[in-house]
Amino acid sequence: MVEAIDIATEQIKTDEGLSLMPYHCTEEVLTIGYGRAIGTNGITKSEAEHLLRNDVVIAAGDARKFLGDTAFASLTIKRQAVLINMAFNLGINRLRTFKLFKQALLDGDYAEAKVQMLSSKWAGQVKGRAIRLADMMFAD
């Protein structure tokens, strides 16, 4: 049974159009999707959790690409989580610049991986996060 909300949804999709990138509407409000005024309405916690989960899944794929499937699978779950966290934060292109870190992981040298993490520009930017993740990479 079609309800008014279903008809209105289809009308709004047609009227607003879909934008997967943020833009400023005619009233200069930051907007995304089908006219979602995030500049005034923001998003709900549920929406934020959904977006985060999608982004973490992408970061997990990037972490696998960075290290290779076999090497990634050989890491402990906690070390995989560290690498996923880094991929999420840095993005695949910046993560790929961590060549000595990658080699340390491939060699199973987690002390060197920790050194490489903490001696990076990234560590200076994210401070406590880098220390926590480096400790987890080394200790697990």
C-alpha positions as CSV (number, residue, x, y, z in Angstrom):
1,M,0.0,0.0,0.0
2,V,1.5,3.3,-1.1
3,E,1.4,6.0,1.6
4,A,1.7,9.8,1.3
5,I,5.2,9.6,2.7
6,D,6.2,7.3,-0.2
7,I,4.7,9.7,-2.8
8,A,6.3,12.7,-1.2
9,T,9.7,11.0,-1.0
10,E,9.6,10.3,-4.8
11,Q,8.5,13.9,-5.5
12,I,11.3,15.3,-3.3
13,K,13.9,13.1,-5.1
14,T,12.7,14.6,-8.4
15,D,12.5,18.2,-7.1
16,E,15.7,18.2,-5.2
17,G,17.9,15.9,-7.3
18,L,20.7,13.9,-5.7
19,S,24.1,15.4,-4.9
20,L,26.7,13.1,-3.3
21,M,29.0,16.0,-2.6
22,P,28.2,19.0,-0.4
23,Y,27.0,22.2,-2.0
24,H,25.5,25.5,-1.0
25,C,21.8,25.8,-1.8
26,T,20.2,29.0,-3.1
27,E,20.0,30.2,0.6
28,E,23.8,29.4,1.0
29,V,23.1,26.6,3.4
30,L,25.5,23.6,3.2
31,T,23.4,20.8,1.7
32,I,24.0,17.2,0.6
33,G,22.0,14.2,-0.7
34,Y,18.4,15.0,-1.6
35,G,18.4,18.5,-0.2
36,R,19.5,17.6,3.3
37,A,20.5,21.0,4.9
38,I,23.4,19.7,7.0
39,G,24.5,23.3,7.6
40,T,21.4,23.9,9.7
41,N,20.1,20.4,10.6
42,G,23.3,18.5,10.9
43,I,22.9,14.7,11.0
44,T,21.6,12.3,13.6
45,K,23.8,10.0,15.7
46,S,22.3,7.0,13.8
47,E,23.3,8.6,10.5
48,A,26.8,9.4,11.8
49,E,27.2,5.7,12.9
50,H,26.0,4.5,9.4
51,L,28.5,6.8,7.6
52,L,31.3,5.8,10.0
53,R,30.6,2.1,9.4
54,N,30.7,2.6,5.6
55,D,34.0,4.6,5.8
56,V,35.6,1.9,8.1
57,V,34.7,-0.8,5.6
58,I,36.4,1.3,2.9
59,A,39.4,1.8,5.2
60,A,39.6,-1.9,5.8
61,G,39.8,-2.5,2.0
62,D,42.5,0.2,1.8
63,A,44.5,-1.4,4.6
64,R,44.4,-4.7,2.7
65,K,45.5,-3.0,-0.5
66,F,48.4,-1.3,1.3
67,L,49.8,-4.4,2.9
68,G,48.5,-7.1,0.6
69,D,45.8,-9.7,1.4
70,T,48.1,-12.4,2.8
71,A,50.3,-10.1,4.9
72,F,47.2,-8.3,6.2
73,A,45.5,-11.6,7.1
74,S,48.7,-12.7,9.0
75,L,48.4,-9.7,11.4
76,T,46.6,-10.2,14.7
77,I,43.1,-8.6,14.9
78,K,44.4,-5.7,17.0
79,R,47.2,-5.0,14.5
80,Q,44.7,-5.1,11.6
81,A,42.6,-2.7,13.6
82,V,45.5,-0.3,13.9
83,L,46.2,-0.4,10.2
84,I,42.5,0.1,9.4
85,N,42.4,3.1,11.8
86,M,45.5,4.6,10.1
87,A,43.9,4.0,6.6
88,F,40.7,5.7,7.8
89,N,42.6,8.7,9.2
90,L,45.3,9.1,6.5
91,G,43.5,7.8,3.3
92,I,45.2,5.2,1.1
93,N,47.4,7.8,-0.8
94,R,49.0,9.1,2.4
95,L,49.2,5.7,3.9
96,R,51.2,4.5,0.9
97,T,53.9,7.0,1.8
98,F,54.7,4.9,4.9
99,K,57.2,2.7,3.0
100,L,59.5,1.8,5.9
101,F,56.5,1.2,8.1
102,K,55.1,-1.2,5.5
103,Q,58.4,-3.0,5.2
104,A,58.6,-3.4,9.0
105,L,55.1,-5.0,9.0
106,L,56.0,-7.3,6.1
107,D,59.2,-8.3,8.1
108,G,57.2,-8.8,11.3
109,D,59.3,-6.2,13.0
110,Y,56.7,-4.5,15.2
111,A,59.3,-2.5,17.2
112,E,60.4,-0.9,13.9
113,A,56.8,-0.4,12.8
114,K,56.3,1.5,16.1
115,V,59.4,3.7,15.4
116,Q,58.2,4.5,11.9
117,M,54.7,5.4,13.1
118,L,56.0,7.7,15.8
119,S,58.7,9.4,13.7
120,S,56.1,10.4,11.0
121,K,54.6,13.8,10.3
122,W,51.2,12.1,11.0
123,A,52.3,11.3,14.6
124,G,52.9,15.0,15.2
125,Q,49.5,15.8,13.9
126,V,47.4,13.2,15.8
127,K,49.7,13.0,18.9
128,G,47.9,10.7,21.4
129,R,46.2,8.7,18.7
130,A,49.6,7.8,17.2
131,I,51.1,6.9,20.5
132,R,48.1,4.7,21.4
133,L,48.1,3.0,18.0
134,A,51.9,2.5,17.9
135,D,51.8,1.0,21.4
136,M,49.1,-1.4,20.2
137,M,51.0,-2.3,17.1
138,F,54.1,-3.1,19.2
139,A,52.5,-4.8,22.2
140,D,50.0,-7.1,20.6
